[in-house]
């Protein structure tokens, strides 16, 4: 299955606050990259894979990824569960002229995100993390960093017995 193309790669992490109007400001480097890459100012925001996170996908990427899934050809209860939970938790949101996005109340409630967050680049998406959870996550992966870098170098998934894994 082909991976959807994306002109923008999101990196770095930025401290942000969700204000009383449920808005957060997309980091300027991400906004500028989206606009320069003709990706637009629209995102799909979904509950993230990890607890207390939300993920923002640029509209074009999200829609091409969904098209490539073709879940209608798979007859499986887990696919139905995925479709019903994932897509019902997704919202289409647009940045205003100041680069802010209003996060729907439903996503805030489902994610338990809170108001003090990090906006962390994650390749083709931006993940919003509860600050304490992100700090803890980074401490946990620090011990595995050499193994994770091996994945980037080789393109192969790390194994427990691979060099640098500590095994």
N, C-alpha and C positions, 0 to 999 in steps of 0.2 A: 504494500500500500504506500503510495507516495505521500511524503510529508508536505503539508502546505508551505508555500514559500512566505518569507517575511523579510522585509527590508531592514527591520529594526531588531537589534539585540539589546535587551534590557540588562544592565549591570548595576552594581553599586547598591548601597542601602542608604536611606534617608529617614531621619526622624520626622514624624508628622503628627498632627493632632486632628482628631475628628471634632469639629466644632458643634455648637448647640443645634445648628441647622442640618447636622449629619453630613457635612461636607469635609472633604480633605483635598489638599492641593497636590496634584500630580507633580513630581519633581521636574524642574525646568529641563534638565537634560533629556528626560523621557518625552516631554511635550515637544521639544525641539526636534528630536529624532523622528517622532511620529509625523510631524508636519513636513519635515524635509524629505521623508520617505514616502510622502503621499498616502500615508496610512489613515489620515483623518483624525477626528477628535472623538470618535465613538468607541466605547468599550462594551464588552459583555463582562459582567461581574458575577461570579459564582462562589459558593462556599468552597473553600480550599480543601485539599486532601488532608492536611494536618489540622488538629484542633485549633480553634481560635485564629483561623486565617480566612482570608478571602483572596480570590485570584481575579485579576483583570486581564482580559485578552483583547487585543485590538480587534475591532469588528471584522475586518477582512480575513484575518487569520482564523478567528473563531468560526466564522461561517464556512470557510474552506475546509477546516478540520472536521466540522460536523458533516459536511457533504462527503468527505472521504471515509467516514465511519460506516455508512450504509448499514445501520443496525436493523433496518427493515428486512434485511435478508437473513438475519439470525433469529431463530425461534428458540428463545431461552428465557427462563424466568429471571435470571440475573440481568439480562439486557433490559427487560421490561422494568425491573427495579431501578436500574441505572437511569434509563430515560425518564421515568416518572420523578425520581428524586433530583437528578442533575438539572434537567431542563426547567423543572418547576422552581428551582432555586436560582435560576439565572435571570438577570435583568439587563436590558440594554440601557446604557447610561452615556451621557455626552458631557464632555468638558465644557465649562463656560469660558468666557473670554479671559478670565483670570487663571484658567487651568484647573478649576475645582470640579469635583464630581460629587454629586449628592448620592450617598449610599442609602439604598432603600432600607427602611426600618426592618423588614423581614430578614435581610442579609445580616444586619447587625445583631439581631436577636439569634438567628441560627448559628452565627459564628462565635458569639460571645467575645467579640473583638475588643470592646472598650474604646476609650478615647485617645490613649497614648499608644501610638503605633509606629512601626517601621514600614516603609515602602521599599521592598527588596526586589531588585531585578532578578529574574529567574529565566534568562534566555528569551523565550518568546512571550513571556507574561510578566506581570508585576504582582508579587504576592504582598498582601497586607498582613502583618503579624502583630499580635499583642507584644509589646516591647519585652517584657520579662520572658515570654516564651521563646522569642527569637534569640535573646542573649543565652538562654539555657541551651537551645538547639546548637548554637555556634560553639559553645563549650563542649558539647557532646561530640560533634563532628571533628573537632580539633584533633582528637586522638586518631581519627581515621583519615586525616587529610592526605597523607602520602598515598594511601590506597585509592582514594578518590581521584587524586591527580593522575594516577596510573590509568584510570578509565579515560580521562581526557587525552592522554598521550597515545594510548593504544586503540581506543575505540571498543575495547572489550570490557565487559563487566568484571569488576574485581571479585576474586574468590577469597574465601577465608584463609587459604594457604598461600596467596600471592605475596610477592615481596612488598614490604611496607605495611602489611595488614596487622602485624603484631602477633600473628598466630605462630 
